[in-house]
Amino acid sequence: MQRYSAFSLFSEALRGHTGWERAWRSPEPGGFYDIIIVGAGGHGLATAYYLAKNHAARSIAVLEKGWLGGGNTGRNTTIIRSNYLQDDSAAIYEKARSLYESLSQELNLNLMFSPRGVMMLAQTHHEARGYIRIANANQYQGIETEYIPPSRVKELCPIISIDGPRYPILGALWQPRGGTARHDAVAWGYARACCSLGVDIIENCEVTGINRDAGGVTGVTTTKGDIGCKKLGIVVAGHSGKLASMAGFRLPIESVALQALVSEPVKPCLDVVVMANTVHGYISQSDKGELVIGGGADGYNNYTQRGSFLHIEETVRALVETFPIISRLRMLRQWGGIVDMTGDRSPILSKTPVPGIFVNCGWGTGGFKSIPGSGWAMAELITLGEPGHLAAPFGLERFREGRFIDESVAAGVAH
C-alpha cells in the first residue's frame, strides 16, 4: 500500500500527480475463502481489518452488492459519543470512541476526527434527572462526561436560545471527547488497510443465496458465481433480515428509514454537536459549512433511501425553536438510510443457529459511532467462535432469556 505523507504529496505534485496508486484493489472473487464478510460498509470493513490485523487471518473476502461505503456508512450524521447508561453499551461504544482517536494514524488516512464535544440538552425536568444519572454512571464506567448548567451550555454554544418558547434548556449532558469524523473517509481508510493486509474487497457482487449442509455454512451464491467459505459474517445493517432468511433463520429486527439533511454552507457558527432529544433533533456543522441536521426514524417499516417533507417539517421546526438563527437557511440536500432496529434498541453480535454463520446487526441509529468497536468485537467472535467481553452481552439468546439492554429507555434516545 502506498503510504500517504506530506513528502508523498509534495513529490506527486512535482510530477503532476501521475504516480498515485489505486486506494484498494478490485479483484475477481476467488473460489474459496476461510472467511467471507457480506457488506463493505464501515462495520464490515472494520471486521475484516481486525480479523487480519489482530488475528492474522489472511484468506478473507468482503462482498458488497453496490459500491464500497454506499449504504448507511455514507448516509449518516457522523456523531461519535459513548455516554450510554448501561455498562454493556458504554463499554463497546467507549472502545469505539477511543479507537477513533488514533485511527487516522493507524490507517494512514485523515478521517477528519474532530473531538469537538457532544452536548445532549435537558429540556424537561425528567430529562435533567436522567442525564444526571447517566453522568454518575459514566464516572463509574471511566467515561468523561458531566452535567452542565444552562450558562455553560450558552458558553459552549453561543447561537443557542436557552429560553425556548416550549422547552427551555435546563442543562445538558456534556461529553467533551465526543465529536464527529468524515464518514466516507472511515470506509476508505479501512478499505486501504484491508487491501494492504491481503483482504479481497469485491464490489458489485450481490449475495443471492447462502449455501449450507448438515455441518453448517459452505459458501454463498453471488451475481459473480458461487464462492465457498468456512465462516460467514453477515454485516449488512437494514438488510440483515433478508440474509438471515437465505440462511434459514430469523432475526428479531425491523428495518426503517432514518432521514437527515444539510443546509447551504454558512460561516462557522457551531463548533459542538448538539442533540435535543425532547424535540428529537440534532445538529452539527461540517467542515464545508453545512449544518448537518437529523431527527427520529420513520414510524413505519420501509427500505427507502429518500427523504420526505414530513421529516423536514418536524425536525427543522423543532430545531428552529432552539436555534432561531437557522430559520432562513435553505436546505441543500436530504437523504435516508435503512437502519435495523431491535426491540431493546441495542445491537446483535452473535453466533447464529447455523454453525459458521455470525451476525452483526441491530445498531439502529447508532451505527457510525460504533464502527471500530464493532469491528474489533466481531473479529474476535468470528475467530474464536465465541464472543469476547465486548460482544458477550449482545447475543441473540438475550431475547429468549428476556435479558434486554434497553438503551432507548435508559438514554432517552436511540442515537
N, C-alpha and C positions, 0 to 999 in steps of 0.2 A: 504494500500500500504506500502510495506517495505521501510523504509527510508534509503537512502544511506548516508554514512558519513565515515569519517576516522576511527571512532570506529567500525562501522559495517564491514568495510573492514578488520580491524585487527582481529576482533573476528572470522570472517569467515575463515580467513587464518589459525587460530589456529585449526579449525576443518575441514580443507580440503575443504573449500568452498562447503559444503554439505547443507547449510541452506538457500541458496538464493531462493527466491520465483520467480515465473514467472513474467515477467515485466508487462504483462497485460493478462486479462482473454481471453479465446476463447470460448464464449458461443454459444449455438444454438440460432437461431433467435426466438424471441417471436412472438406471433400472431398479436400484435398491439403496436405501439409506438405513442406518441404525435408528435415526430419529427424524421424523417429519413434523414440522410445526406448520399448522394451517393458519395463515393470517400474518401478513407482513406489515402490521401496524406497530406502534411503539411496544406493546406488550409482547407480541410475537417475536420481534427482532431482539428485544432485551432478553427474552428467554433463550433464544439461540446464542446470543453473545455470551451470557453467563454459563450456558452449557459448555461452550468451547473454552472460555477463559477460566472458570472456576473448577470445572470437572473434566477438562481435557478431552471432551467429546469432539470427534473430527468428522464423522460421517453424518452430517446434518443438512437437511434441506428445509427452506422456508417457502411455502407455496402461497401465492397471492392471486386471487381471481382478477384483480384490476391492476392498479399501479401502486407501488410502494408508498405507504403513508396516505393513501387516498380515502381512507374511511374516517373513523372518528378521530384518528390522530391529527388529521388536517382540518377538523371541524369542531374544535373546542375553544374554550376561552382561556386556556393556558394557566389557570390558577394552580399554585403549589402551596399546600399547607398540610399540617399534621396535627392540628389542635382538636382531636377527637376525644370523646369522653371515655369510651370503652377501651380497656387496656389492650385488647387484641387488635383493634383498629389503629390505635395510636402507635403501636409497635411497628406495623408494616408501613404505615404512612410516614412515620418518622425515619424509618430505614430509607425509604424512597427520597425524602427531602434531603437527608444527609448525603446520599449518593449524588444527588443533583449538584451539590455544592462544588464537587471536584470533577464532574462528568465531562466538562469541556476539555479539561487537560487529559483525562483518561482516554477519551475518544478522538482527541486531536481535531476537534471541530468546535467552533464557537457556538454554543447552544443559546447564547444570549440570556443565560440565567441571571435574573435580576431579583435579589432578595430585598425587595422594596418594602416588604411588610404587608400583612393581610389583616384587615380590620373588619370584624363582624359586629354590626350595630345592634345594640339592645334598644328596642323601641316600645317595649311593654315591660311592666314590672316582672311578669312571669319570665320573659326572655332574659332580663337582667339577672334574676336569681339563677337561671340555668347556666349563663355564661360564667358567673362567679363559681359555680360548681365545677364547670369544665376547667377553669383556671387553676383551681385547687387540685383537681385530678391530674392535670398536666404537670404541675410541680412534682407530684409524687412519681409520675412517669419519666421525669427528667426532660420534659419538653418546655422550652422557654416561651411562656405566654403570661399575660397579665390582664386583669380587668381594669380599664382606664375610665376616668370620668369624662363628661361632655367637653370640658375645657381642653383636655388633652386630645380628644377627637378633633376639635376645631383647629388645634395647633398642628396636628399631623395632616389635616385635610382642610385648608382654608376655604375652599369653594363650597363646603357643605353647609346646609342650613340645619342647625341643631334644634330649632323651634318650629318643626314642621307642623302644618295645619291639622293633620290627623294623628301622626305618630312622632312626637318629639323624641330626640335622641337622649336616652338616659345614661349611656355609657357604651362601651364596646369591649369585645374580647380581641386583644391585640397580640399577634404573633410577629415579632419584628424580623424573624429569619424566614418567613414565608415569602412568596413572591410570584414571579412568572418566568417562563422560558419560551423560546421560539419553538412552536410545535413541530414544524416540518424539519427543523434542524435536528431535533431529537431523533426522528426516524432516520434521517440521513447519516447522522453520527453513528448510530448503532449499525446501520447497513454497511458503512465503510469498515467498521471494526469487525463485523461478522465476516465480511469478504476477506479481510486480511488473515482471519483465522481458518479459512478454508470452507466456510459455510456457503452452500449454493442458494442464492435467492432467485426464485423463478417467478417472474411476474406474468400476468395474463394466463394463469394456469388455474382454472377453477376446479375444485374438488366436486365431483358429481356423484360419488359413491364411496363408501368405506367397506373394505373387504376384511372378512374375519373367518376364522374357523373355530373349532371347539376349544382351541388353546388361547384364543384372543385375536387381536388385530394382526392382519398380514400385509396390509397396504391400503392404497387409495386408488380410485379411478378418477382420472382428471381429463380435461379437454386436450391434454397433451399425452394421453396414454396412461397405462397402469404403472404405478410406482410402488414397489414393495418397501416394507419397513418393519422394524421390531417394536418400536414405540411411536405413538402418535399423540401430539399435543394439539388440542383444539383451542385456539385463541382468536376468536372471530367476533367478540362482543355481541352485538344485536342479532347476529346470525347463528349463535351457539345452539339454539334450539333446533335449527334445521340440520346442522351437522350431527347433533346427538341423535336425531331421528334416523339419519342414514346409518348410524351405528347400532340402532335398535334399542335405545333407551331415551327417557325423557328427562328434561331439566326443569326445576321449579323457577323459571324465569319468564318474563314477558318483555316484549320489545316495544319501545315507544320512541317518538322523536323528541329531541331536546334542541330547541331553537336558540339562535344567537344572532347578533347583528353588530355592525360597526358604523360609526358616524363618519362624516367627512373629516379629514385631518384638521387639527387645530394646534395652536401653540401649546407647549407643555403647561398643563394646569392641574394634573392629578398624578402624584408620584407614589401613591399607595394603591393597594387593591381594597375596594370597599364592597362588602356584602351586606345587603339589607334583607334579612330573611323574613321579617314580618310582612313586608310588602312583596317579597320574593323578586328581588332584582339584585344584580351585582355588576360592578363597573370597574374598569381599569383603563389606562391609556397605553397604547402601543408605542413602539419606538418611532413609528411613522406619524404619530399624532392622532390616530384614530381613537375614539373612545369605544372600547370593546364592551358590549352590553349583553347580558344573558339573564334568563329567568328560569321558571319552572318547566318541567317536562310536560308534554301533551297529556291530556286526561284520558286518552284512549289509545289502544294498541295500534301501531302502524309502522311501516317501513319507509316512510317518506324522508327525503333529504332536502325538502323545500321549506321555506318559511311561510307564515300566514299573517294576515292583517290583525287577527285577534291577538297574536303574541306581541306584535308591535304595540298595539294599544295598551294592553295590560302591563307590560314590562316598562315601557317608556313612561307611561302615566305615573307609575309608582316611583320611578327614579327622579322624574322632574320635580316632584314634591320635595325630595331631599337635595337635589342639585338643580335649582332653578336656572343656573347659568347655561344648562344644556338645552333649554326649551326650544331654541330657534335653530338648532343644528339640523342638518339634513342627513338622512340615512344614506350610506354609501352602498352597502350590500347586506344581505340576510341569507341564512342557511340553516340547515338542520342536520343533526347526527342521530344515528339509530343507537340508542342505549339499551342495555339489558338490565332489567330490574329484578331483584329477588324480593321475596316477601319481607325480609328484615333489612333490605337496602344495604346489605353487606355482600362482599364478593364470594365466589366459589373458587377455591384452589384445591383440586381433589382428584383422587382416583375415581374411576367410574365402574359400573357393573361389567364392562368389557375389559379383560386383562390387557394391559399395554396401552390403554387409552386414558389420557389425562385431560382435564378441562380447566381452563382459566376464563372465568366469565363473571357476570353479575356485578361489575364495578359501577353500574348505573351512571350517575353524573359525575363520579369522582375518578374516572379512569386515567386522565392525563397525569395528575399529580402522583399517581402510584406506580408509574411505569418502571422505574429502576427497581423498586422493592418487589413489585410483582414478578418481574423477570428473574430476579435473584431467587425468590422463593419457589417459583415454578421450575427453574432449572434444577434446584435441589430435589424437588418432588419427583421429577422425571428420572433423574439419575439414580436415586436411592429406591424409588418405588414406594416410598413412604414420606409423608410431609415432615419438614423440619419445624422448628418452633414458630416461625413466622406463618406458615401455611396451615399448621395443625388445627387451629380453631375454625377454619373456613371450609371444612369438608362437607360433602353432600349429606353425610349422616346426621348433621345437626338438625336438619329439617324433620327427619324421622324421630329424633330424640327430643324435639322441642327446645333445643339449646340455641336460641336465637341471639344474634349480635345486632340489636336493633338501634342502629345509629340514626335513623330518621326521627325517632322519638328522642333519643338521648341528646343529639346535637341540634335538634330543631330544624335541620335541613339535611338533605342527602348529598349536597355538593361536596 
